[in-house]
Amino acid sequence: MSLELFSTMRVVALPTKTNFRGINIREVALFQGEAGWGEFSPFLEYQPSECVPWLRSAIEAATKPWPELKRKKIKVNGTIPALNVPSDIERIVETFPGVNTFKVKVGDNLSEDIARLTHVRSLRPNAKLRIDVNGSWSVATAITNLHSIYENIGAIEYVEQPCQSVEELRELKAKLKVNIPIAGDEVLRKSADPLKVDLSGAVDILALKVQPLGGIASALKLAQQHNLPIVVSSALESAVGISHGLALAASFNEMNFDCGLATGSLLSANVGDLPIVNGEIEVKRIEPNFEGLEVSPERYKWWQDRLMKTWELIA
């Protein structure tokens, strides 16, 4: 069945509005099954073994119905890349109309991080701020930086993945003297078995991403297993991938955090439209429009080879 599914594959190249985690073009593979379109878009540097959950997710998305949805719209946060030019930050903030929460990328330079956060706060004084470190700090650096950010910026909704390992996060949580909750992302999705990770005393919030965790059903199982407050985020997907993140967010009985599912605003072209209206995005399936977005035959072949190498690890 999957080989027949893969024969429907289309690959698109979506330009970004600004450099985001080193990316200026986001390449995405899409294929269509009986339930609709699924997305397979592991980042280009990922090896086949890292791509396995992404492919499982894409197959599920194309072939399985969504779970029961508890809401029709999802409140979203804006995402601010590690930008330092004020006009660049202003331009990105403006692409998130009505949004009341911003997740700001930090990590490399404390003074630049504080300046970036200060500028976002000046632009949206009433918005909540959360920060994402992508696991780049040691425990000692995290303590120093979080205390400084708290002193200069004030309340931070949470810090996402300040350190890499569970042990480091647990040590940080025990030693941190300011009230900044810790959200776990990579600590779960980069684990060999996310169900077996012991997060006790390490994180306060789970950040779930559909593709890296193997699909909606897998993410729901993880949420049940770890029994922590949830926020759902994207992996800079196309509108197709985002639609499945929205469905995951809509399937929880409670969703008390604005979700990181507005990253389509960071792309200057997309296969579908998921507009932000009053800080919310409607939950709906996407019928993609490929016009002018498909990659060259050489890139398509690269994705075909990648898909099959990943599939061999599953089949």
Summary of the structure (lengths in Angstrom):
residues: 315
radius of gyration: 18.9
end to end distance: 11.0
largest distance: 56.7
contacts: 1085
relative contact order: 0.19
helix: 38%
strand: 21%
